[in-house]
Amino acid sequence: MTYTHDYWMQLALEEARQAALEDEIPVGAVLVKNGSLILREHNRTRSFDNPLAHAEKLIIDKILATKIKYLYDYTLYVTLEPCLMCAGSIMLSRVGHLVLGARDPKTGVVGSIYNVLRDKSFNHHPQITRGVLEEECSSLLKEFFAQKRI
């Protein structure tokens, strides 16, 4: 069975909702290869007491720990546009396809404030698909931060 981008992004949203339940910024990610789920993760900066514990970086760290060097044949779904650290991890690990939910106008570097993954100075440029379930991804973040302001 072939799954759609919406299907995989729904799984990433499940991870983001779990992050919110753990009082983490609600960002989720899933890693897919050949139509199969490989890993799923959500932000854990508070629970790990580590500001680098972003969902996509945790996934990349886990898959690379299995001695897989490059991720050309993998698709990474993320509910929020990556920051510079995560985009660098995506580029250096050679993720083949990046699928994004919400844009991040404050720290997003895959099109919002800059697009490091299209910078010609670098030698890897993954395929990028934007705006998958964008409204749901964005709403989850807006609701989370609105609750913080109460």
C-alpha positions as CSV (number, residue, x, y, z in Angstrom):
1,M,0.0,0.0,0.0
2,T,1.2,3.5,-0.9
3,Y,0.7,6.1,1.8
4,T,0.3,9.9,1.0
5,H,2.3,12.8,2.5
6,D,-0.9,13.6,4.5
7,Y,-0.7,10.1,6.1
8,W,2.9,10.5,7.2
9,M,2.4,14.0,8.4
10,Q,-0.6,12.8,10.5
11,L,1.9,10.5,12.3
12,A,4.3,13.5,12.8
13,L,1.3,15.4,14.2
14,E,0.7,12.6,16.7
15,E,4.2,13.0,17.8
16,A,3.8,16.8,18.1
17,R,0.6,16.3,20.2
18,Q,2.6,14.0,22.5
19,A,5.2,16.7,22.8
20,A,2.5,19.2,23.9
21,L,1.3,16.7,26.5
22,E,4.8,16.6,27.9
23,D,5.0,20.5,27.9
24,E,7.5,20.4,25.0
25,I,7.1,22.7,22.0
26,P,4.8,20.6,19.8
27,V,7.0,19.5,16.9
28,G,7.0,16.0,15.6
29,A,8.8,14.1,12.9
30,V,8.8,10.8,11.2
31,L,11.4,9.1,9.0
32,V,10.2,6.9,6.1
33,K,12.0,4.6,3.6
34,N,10.3,2.7,0.8
35,G,6.8,3.4,2.2
36,S,7.7,2.1,5.7
37,L,8.0,3.9,8.9
38,I,11.5,3.8,10.3
39,L,11.5,6.2,13.2
40,R,9.2,8.7,14.9
41,E,10.1,11.3,17.5
42,H,9.1,14.7,19.0
43,N,10.8,17.6,20.7
44,R,12.4,16.6,24.0
45,T,14.4,19.7,25.0
46,R,12.8,19.9,28.4
47,S,12.7,16.2,29.3
48,F,16.3,15.7,28.1
49,D,17.4,19.1,29.5
50,N,19.1,19.6,26.2
51,P,18.3,22.6,23.9
52,L,19.5,20.5,20.9
53,A,16.9,17.7,21.4
54,H,14.7,18.7,18.4
55,A,12.5,16.0,16.8
56,E,14.3,15.8,13.5
57,K,17.8,15.9,15.0
58,L,16.8,13.1,17.4
59,I,15.6,11.0,14.5
60,I,18.8,11.7,12.5
61,D,21.0,10.9,15.5
62,K,19.1,7.6,16.0
63,I,19.3,6.4,12.4
64,L,23.0,7.4,12.1
65,A,23.8,5.4,15.3
66,T,22.8,2.3,13.4
67,K,25.8,2.8,11.1
68,I,23.8,4.0,8.2
69,K,26.0,6.8,6.9
70,Y,23.7,8.7,4.4
71,L,20.0,9.0,4.1
72,Y,19.5,9.6,0.3
73,D,16.7,7.0,0.2
74,Y,14.8,8.4,3.2
75,T,12.0,10.9,3.5
76,L,11.8,13.0,6.7
77,Y,8.4,14.6,7.6
78,V,8.5,17.5,10.1
79,T,5.6,19.5,11.4
80,L,7.6,22.7,11.6
81,E,10.2,24.1,9.2
82,P,13.6,23.3,10.6
83,C,16.0,25.6,12.3
84,L,19.6,26.1,11.2
85,M,20.9,23.2,13.4
86,C,18.3,20.7,12.1
87,A,18.6,21.9,8.5
88,G,22.4,21.4,8.8
89,S,21.8,17.9,10.1
90,I,19.4,17.1,7.2
91,M,22.0,18.4,4.7
92,L,25.0,16.6,6.2
93,S,23.2,13.3,6.6
94,R,22.0,13.6,3.0
95,V,18.3,13.2,3.6
96,G,16.7,12.6,0.2
97,H,13.3,14.3,0.7
98,L,12.1,16.7,3.3
99,V,8.4,17.2,3.8
100,L,7.3,20.2,5.9
101,G,4.1,21.2,7.6
102,A,4.1,24.8,9.1
103,R,6.5,27.6,8.2
104,D,8.6,29.1,10.9
105,P,8.9,32.9,10.2
106,K,11.2,33.3,13.3
107,T,13.8,30.6,12.9
108,G,13.0,28.6,9.8
109,V,15.8,28.2,7.4
110,V,14.2,26.1,4.7
111,G,12.5,29.1,3.0
112,S,11.2,31.5,5.7
113,I,14.2,33.6,6.7
114,Y,16.7,31.8,4.5
115,N,17.0,28.5,2.6
116,V,20.2,26.8,3.6
117,L,19.1,23.7,1.7
118,R,19.2,25.6,-1.6
119,D,22.5,27.4,-0.9
120,K,24.8,26.6,-3.8
121,S,27.8,26.7,-1.5
122,F,26.7,23.2,-0.2
123,N,26.8,20.0,-2.1
124,H,23.5,18.3,-1.0
125,H,20.1,19.7,-1.9
126,P,17.2,17.4,-0.8
127,Q,13.9,17.4,-2.5
128,I,11.5,19.7,-0.5
129,T,7.8,19.5,-0.3
130,R,6.1,22.3,1.7
131,G,2.8,23.0,3.3
132,V,1.6,19.4,4.0
133,L,-1.2,19.7,6.6
134,E,0.1,23.2,7.2
135,E,-3.0,24.5,8.9
136,E,-3.1,21.6,11.4
137,C,0.6,21.9,12.1
138,S,0.4,25.7,12.6
139,S,-2.8,25.5,14.7
140,L,-1.2,23.1,17.1
141,L,1.7,25.5,17.7
142,K,-0.5,28.5,18.0
143,E,-2.8,26.8,20.6
144,F,0.2,25.6,22.6
145,F,1.7,29.1,22.8
146,A,-1.7,30.7,23.5
147,Q,-2.1,28.4,26.5
148,K,1.4,29.5,27.7
149,R,0.3,33.2,27.7
150,I,-2.8,32.6,30.0
